[in-house]
Amino acid sequence: MKSKIKQFISDESGVTAIEYGILAAAMAAAIGVIFGADGVFVTALKERFAAIADQITNTATPSGD
């Protein structure tokens, strides 16, 4: 059993096509969550722009002096 573990640890062979596929699927899912229509990034960006627009609207001074 020890020899199998040592062999596994010392194995430096490259990744297989299946591992590349799993990595690609995980990255696609992450990109979908972050940049999707209601994703985390898009929602945060919309909220920040709304806050900036509110600040601009509320700090505008009337020009009637």
N, CA, C and O atoms as a printed pandas DataFrame, in Angstrom:
     atom_number atom_name residue_name chain_id  residue_number  x_coord  y_coord  z_coord
0              1         N          MET        A               1    0.825   -1.192    0.000
1              2        CA          MET        A               1    0.000    0.000    0.000
2              3         C          MET        A               1    0.869    1.255    0.000
3              4         O          MET        A               1    0.577    2.224   -0.701
4              5         N          LYS        A               2    1.956    1.227    0.806
5              6        CA          LYS        A               2    2.852    2.381    0.850
6              7         C          LYS        A               2    3.485    2.640   -0.500
7              8         O          LYS        A               2    3.646    3.789   -0.910
8              9         N          SER        A               3    3.841    1.583   -1.182
9             10        CA          SER        A               3    4.487    1.752   -2.486
10            11         C          SER        A               3    3.525    2.373   -3.496
11            12         O          SER        A               3    3.949    3.159   -4.343
12            13         N          LYS        A               4    2.247    2.037   -3.420
13            14        CA          LYS        A               4    1.245    2.618   -4.322
14            15         C          LYS        A               4    1.082    4.108   -4.041
15            16         O          LYS        A               4    0.970    4.899   -4.978
16            17         N          ILE        A               5    1.068    4.501   -2.787
17            18        CA          ILE        A               5    0.934    5.907   -2.412
18            19         C          ILE        A               5    2.158    6.685   -2.884
19            20         O          ILE        A               5    2.022    7.773   -3.443
20            21         N          LYS        A               6    3.350    6.137   -2.663
21            22        CA          LYS        A               6    4.575    6.793   -3.122
22            23         C          LYS        A               6    4.582    6.928   -4.638
23            24         O          LYS        A               6    4.994    7.957   -5.174
24            25         N          GLN        A               7    4.131    5.899   -5.318
25            26        CA          GLN        A               7    4.072    5.921   -6.775
26            27         C          GLN        A               7    3.091    7.003   -7.237
27            28         O          GLN        A               7    3.376    7.734   -8.186
28            29         N          PHE        A               8    1.957    7.104   -6.579
29            30        CA          PHE        A               8    0.964    8.118   -6.937
30            31         C          PHE        A               8    1.511    9.523   -6.718
31            32         O          PHE        A               8    1.324   10.399   -7.562
32            33         N          ILE        A               9    2.182    9.742   -5.599
33            34        CA          ILE        A               9    2.726   11.061   -5.280
34            35         C          ILE        A               9    3.837   11.441   -6.263
35            36         O          ILE        A               9    3.938   12.600   -6.667
36            37         N          SER        A              10    4.661   10.481   -6.643
37            38        CA          SER        A              10    5.780   10.781   -7.535
38            39         C          SER        A              10    5.372   10.819   -9.007
39            40         O          SER        A              10    6.182   11.187   -9.857
40            41         N          ASP        A              11    4.152   10.452   -9.316
41            42        CA          ASP        A              11    3.677   10.450  -10.702
42            43         C          ASP        A              11    3.573   11.887  -11.205
43            44         O          ASP        A              11    2.833   12.691  -10.638
44            45         N          GLU        A              12    4.301   12.211  -12.253
45            46        CA          GLU        A              12    4.312   13.562  -12.805
46            47         C          GLU        A              12    3.732   13.603  -14.213
47            48         O          GLU        A              12    4.052   14.508  -14.983
48            49         N          SER        A              13    2.906   12.662  -14.552
49            50        CA          SER        A              13    2.313   12.661  -15.889
50            51         C          SER        A              13    1.319   13.809  -16.012
51            52         O          SER        A              13    0.772   14.282  -15.015
52            53         N          GLY        A              14    1.095   14.247  -17.234
53            54        CA          GLY        A              14    0.218   15.389  -17.481
54            55         C          GLY        A              14   -1.244   15.058  -17.247
55            56         O          GLY        A              14   -1.624   13.910  -17.013
56            57         N          VAL        A              15   -2.042   16.101  -17.318
57            58        CA          VAL        A              15   -3.472   15.913  -17.115
58            59         C          VAL        A              15   -4.084   15.253  -18.339
59            60         O          VAL        A              15   -3.555   15.353  -19.446
60            61         N          THR        A              16   -5.182   14.591  -18.128
61            62        CA          THR        A              16   -5.860   13.905  -19.214
62            63         C          THR        A              16   -6.960   14.790  -19.785
63            64         O          THR        A              16   -7.268   15.845  -19.232
64            65         N          ALA        A              17   -7.539   14.361  -20.878
65            66        CA          ALA        A              17   -8.608   15.116  -21.518
66            67         C          ALA        A              17   -9.818   15.254  -20.589
67            68         O          ALA        A              17  -10.508   16.272  -20.616
68            69         N          ILE        A              18  -10.068   14.256  -19.789
69            70        CA          ILE        A              18  -11.193   14.321  -18.850
70            71         C          ILE        A              18  -10.957   15.423  -17.828
71            72         O          ILE        A              18  -11.878   16.171  -17.500
72            73         N          GLU        A              19   -9.746   15.529  -17.327
73            74        CA          GLU        A              19   -9.439   16.581  -16.354
74            75         C          GLU        A              19   -9.549   17.955  -16.984
75            76         O          GLU        A              19  -10.018   18.894  -16.340
76            77         N          TYR        A              20   -9.118   18.091  -18.248
77            78        CA          TYR        A              20   -9.290   19.358  -18.957
78            79         C          TYR        A              20  -10.779   19.692  -19.113
79            80         O          TYR        A              20  -11.182   20.847  -18.974
80            81         N          GLY        A              21  -11.572   18.686  -19.397
81            82        CA          GLY        A              21  -13.019   18.883  -19.541
82            83         C          GLY        A              21  -13.661   19.330  -18.248
83            84         O          GLY        A              21  -14.520   20.212  -18.254
84            85         N          ILE        A              22  -13.259   18.738  -17.146
85            86        CA          ILE        A              22  -13.797   19.132  -15.837
86            87         C          ILE        A              22  -13.399   20.567  -15.516
87            88         O          ILE        A              22  -14.218   21.349  -15.034
88            89         N          LEU        A              23  -12.156   20.909  -15.780
89            90        CA          LEU        A              23  -11.681   22.270  -15.549
90            91         C          LEU        A              23  -12.439   23.274  -16.415
91            92         O          LEU        A              23  -12.829   24.336  -15.930
92            93         N          ALA        A              24  -12.649   22.953  -17.672
93            94        CA          ALA        A              24  -13.381   23.847  -18.577
94            95         C          ALA        A              24  -14.825   24.030  -18.126
95            96         O          ALA        A              24  -15.356   25.139  -18.191
96            97         N          ALA        A              25  -15.460   22.968  -17.674
97            98        CA          ALA        A              25  -16.844   23.064  -17.201
98            99         C          ALA        A              25  -16.931   23.924  -15.941
99           100         O          ALA        A              25  -17.862   24.716  -15.793
100          101         N          ALA        A              26  -15.972   23.773  -15.040
101          102        CA          ALA        A              26  -15.967   24.572  -13.820
102          103         C          ALA        A              26  -15.750   26.049  -14.138
103          104         O          ALA        A              26  -16.393   26.914  -13.545
104          105         N          MET        A              27  -14.854   26.336  -15.066
105          106        CA          MET        A              27  -14.611   27.727  -15.448
106          107         C          MET        A              27  -15.822   28.332  -16.143
107          108         O          MET        A              27  -16.147   29.496  -15.910
108          109         N          ALA        A              28  -16.487   27.567  -16.986
109          110        CA          ALA        A              28  -17.685   28.062  -17.670
110          111         C          ALA        A              28  -18.792   28.352  -16.661
111          112         O          ALA        A              28  -19.498   29.352  -16.789
112          113         N          ALA        A              29  -18.948   27.493  -15.667
113          114        CA          ALA        A              29  -19.957   27.729  -14.642
114          115         C          ALA        A              29  -19.637   28.983  -13.831
115          116         O          ALA        A              29  -20.531   29.773  -13.526
116          117         N          ALA        A              30  -18.376   29.161  -13.485
117          118        CA          ALA        A              30  -17.972   30.347  -12.725
118          119         C          ALA        A              30  -18.194   31.621  -13.525
119          120         O          ALA        A              30  -18.677   32.617  -12.986
120          121         N          ILE        A              31  -17.847   31.597  -14.801
121          122        CA          ILE        A              31  -18.058   32.768  -15.655
122          123         C          ILE        A              31  -19.551   33.054  -15.791
123          124         O          ILE        A              31  -19.963   34.214  -15.789
124          125         N          GLY        A              32  -20.347   32.025  -15.908
125          126        CA          GLY        A              32  -21.799   32.201  -15.992
126          127         C          GLY        A              32  -22.374   32.836  -14.744
127          128         O          GLY        A              32  -23.250   33.697  -14.830
128          129         N          VAL        A              33  -21.894   32.423  -13.593
129          130        CA          VAL        A              33  -22.379   32.985  -12.328
130          131         C          VAL        A              33  -21.940   34.437  -12.185
131          132         O          VAL        A              33  -22.727   35.284  -11.762
132          133         N          ILE        A              34  -20.704   34.727  -12.531
133          134        CA          ILE        A              34  -20.164   36.079  -12.339
134          135         C          ILE        A              34  -20.748   37.061  -13.345
135          136         O          ILE        A              34  -21.177   38.149  -12.960
136          137         N          PHE        A              35  -20.775   36.700  -14.619
137          138        CA          PHE        A              35  -21.162   37.643  -15.666
138          139         C          PHE        A              35  -22.539   37.383  -16.254
139          140         O          PHE        A              35  -22.904   38.029  -17.236
140          141         N          GLY        A              36  -23.314   36.469  -15.699
141          142        CA          GLY        A              36  -24.648   36.188  -16.209
142          143         C          GLY        A              36  -25.576   37.380  -16.034
143          144         O          GLY        A              36  -25.214   38.367  -15.393
144          145         N          ALA        A              37  -26.767   37.290  -16.602
145          146        CA          ALA        A              37  -27.719   38.404  -16.570
146          147         C          ALA        A              37  -28.004   38.868  -15.139
147          148         O          ALA        A              37  -28.069   40.070  -14.881
148          149         N          ASP        A              38  -28.168   37.949  -14.231
149          150        CA          ASP        A              38  -28.385   38.292  -12.826
150          151         C          ASP        A              38  -27.223   37.811  -11.980
151          152         O          ASP        A              38  -27.399   37.439  -10.820
152          153         N          GLY        A              39  -26.046   37.818  -12.559
153          154        CA          GLY        A              39  -24.861   37.339  -11.861
154          155         C          GLY        A              39  -24.403   38.294  -10.781
155          156         O          GLY        A              39  -24.886   39.423  -10.686
156          157         N          VAL        A              40  -23.486   37.842   -9.982
157          158        CA          VAL        A              40  -22.965   38.605   -8.857
158          159         C          VAL        A              40  -22.330   39.909   -9.324
159          160         O          VAL        A              40  -22.592   40.968   -8.755
160          161         N          PHE        A              41  -21.504   39.833  -10.349
161          162        CA          PHE        A              41  -20.790   41.012  -10.842
162          163         C          PHE        A              41  -21.752   42.033  -11.435
163          164         O          PHE        A              41  -21.669   43.224  -11.133
164          165         N          VAL        A              42  -22.657   41.566  -12.272
165          166        CA          VAL        A              42  -23.595   42.472  -12.935
166          167         C          VAL        A              42  -24.511   43.134  -11.911
167          168         O          VAL        A              42  -24.775   44.332  -12.003
168          169         N          THR        A              43  -24.995   42.374  -10.945
169          170        CA          THR        A              43  -25.860   42.936   -9.906
170          171         C          THR        A              43  -25.124   43.989   -9.092
171          172         O          THR        A              43  -25.672   45.062   -8.836
172          173         N          ALA        A              44  -23.906   43.705   -8.686
173          174        CA          ALA        A              44  -23.121   44.669   -7.911
174          175         C          ALA        A              44  -22.842   45.925   -8.727
175          176         O          ALA        A              44  -22.877   47.033   -8.194
176          177         N          LEU        A              45  -22.569   45.757  -10.008
177          178        CA          LEU        A              45  -22.300   46.898  -10.874
178          179         C          LEU        A              45  -23.540   47.771  -11.034
179          180         O          LEU        A              45  -23.451   48.997  -10.975
180          181         N          LYS        A              46  -24.698   47.141  -11.236
181          182        CA          LYS        A              46  -25.950   47.896  -11.354
182          183         C          LYS        A              46  -26.247   48.665  -10.074
183          184         O          LYS        A              46  -26.642   49.830  -10.125
184          185         N          GLU        A              47  -26.058   48.013   -8.918
185          186        CA          GLU        A              47  -26.308   48.676   -7.634
186          187         C          GLU        A              47  -25.369   49.858   -7.435
187          188         O          GLU        A              47  -25.784   50.904   -6.935
188          189         N          ARG        A              48  -24.125   49.701   -7.819
189          190        CA          ARG        A              48  -23.153   50.793   -7.647
190          191         C          ARG        A              48  -23.485   51.973   -8.555
191          192         O          ARG        A              48  -23.416   53.122   -8.119
192          193         N          PHE        A              49  -23.841   51.711   -9.798
193          194        CA          PHE        A              49  -24.228   52.795  -10.695
194          195         C          PHE        A              49  -25.502   53.494  -10.214
195          196         O          PHE        A              49  -25.623   54.712  -10.350
196          197         N          ALA        A              50  -26.442   52.748   -9.660
197          198        CA          ALA        A              50  -27.659   53.351   -9.121
198          199         C          ALA        A              50  -27.325   54.249   -7.935
199          200         O          ALA        A              50  -27.891   55.334   -7.805
200          201         N          ALA        A              51  -26.416   53.811   -7.072
201          202        CA          ALA        A              51  -26.011   54.616   -5.920
202          203         C          ALA        A              51  -25.322   55.901   -6.373
203          204         O          ALA        A              51  -25.561   56.968   -5.807
204          205         N          ILE        A              52  -24.477   55.801   -7.383
205          206        CA          ILE        A              52  -23.798   56.992   -7.907
206          207         C          ILE        A              52  -24.814   57.953   -8.524
207          208         O          ILE        A              52  -24.728   59.163   -8.315
208          209         N          ALA        A              53  -25.769   57.424   -9.278
209          210        CA          ALA        A              53  -26.797   58.267   -9.890
210          211         C          ALA        A              53  -27.631   58.960   -8.813
211          212         O          ALA        A              53  -27.971   60.134   -8.962
212          213         N          ASP        A              54  -27.964   58.258   -7.741
213          214        CA          ASP        A              54  -28.718   58.871   -6.634
214          215         C          ASP        A              54  -27.917   59.980   -5.973
215          216         O          ASP        A              54  -28.466   61.030   -5.639
216          217         N          GLN        A              55  -26.624   59.752   -5.784
217          218        CA          GLN        A              55  -25.786   60.783   -5.171
218          219         C          GLN        A              55  -25.708   62.022   -6.057
219          220         O          GLN        A              55  -25.748   63.148   -5.560
220          221         N          ILE        A              56  -25.599   61.819   -7.352
221          222        CA          ILE        A              56  -25.539   62.959   -8.274
222          223         C          ILE        A              56  -26.867   63.713   -8.265
223          224         O          ILE        A              56  -26.883   64.944   -8.253
224          225         N          THR        A              57  -27.959   62.991   -8.269
225          226        CA          THR        A              57  -29.288   63.613   -8.281
226          227         C          THR        A              57  -29.558   64.370   -6.985
227          228         O          THR        A              57  -30.104   65.473   -7.018
228          229         N          ASN        A              58  -29.189   63.800   -5.859
229          230        CA          ASN        A              58  -29.480   64.416   -4.560
230          231         C          ASN        A              58  -28.551   65.580   -4.224
231          232         O          ASN        A              58  -28.905   66.417   -3.393
232          233         N          THR        A              59  -27.405   65.656   -4.827
233          234        CA          THR        A              59  -26.471   66.736   -4.510
234          235         C          THR        A              59  -26.549   67.869   -5.523
235          236         O          THR        A              59  -25.832   68.862   -5.390
236          237         N          ALA        A              60  -27.399   67.743   -6.524
237          238        CA          ALA        A              60  -27.538   68.807   -7.512
238          239         C          ALA        A              60  -28.192   70.014   -6.847
239          240         O          ALA        A              60  -29.173   69.872   -6.117
240          241         N          THR        A              61  -27.650   71.195   -7.101
241          242        CA          THR        A              61  -28.201   72.412   -6.523
242          243         C          THR        A              61  -29.011   73.159   -7.566
243          244         O          THR        A              61  -28.617   73.218   -8.730
244          245         N          PRO        A              62  -30.127   73.724   -7.168
245          246        CA          PRO        A              62  -30.938   74.478   -8.139
246          247         C          PRO        A              62  -30.213   75.756   -8.543
247          248         O          PRO        A              62  -29.548   76.379   -7.715
248          249         N          SER        A              63  -30.332   76.145   -9.786
249          250        CA          SER        A              63  -29.655   77.341  -10.289
250          251         C          SER        A              63  -30.615   78.516  -10.337
251          252         O          SER        A              63  -30.916   79.024  -11.417
252          253         N          GLY        A              64  -31.092   78.950   -9.197
253          254        CA          GLY        A              64  -32.037   80.052   -9.149
254          255         C          GLY        A              64  -31.556   81.184   -8.269
255          256         O          GLY        A              64  -32.386   81.915   -7.728
256          257         N          ASP        A              65  -30.235   81.370   -8.094
257          258        CA          ASP        A              65  -29.715   82.418   -7.225
258          259         C          ASP        A              65  -29.795   83.753   -7.849
259          260         O          ASP        A              65  -29.394   84.744   -7.239
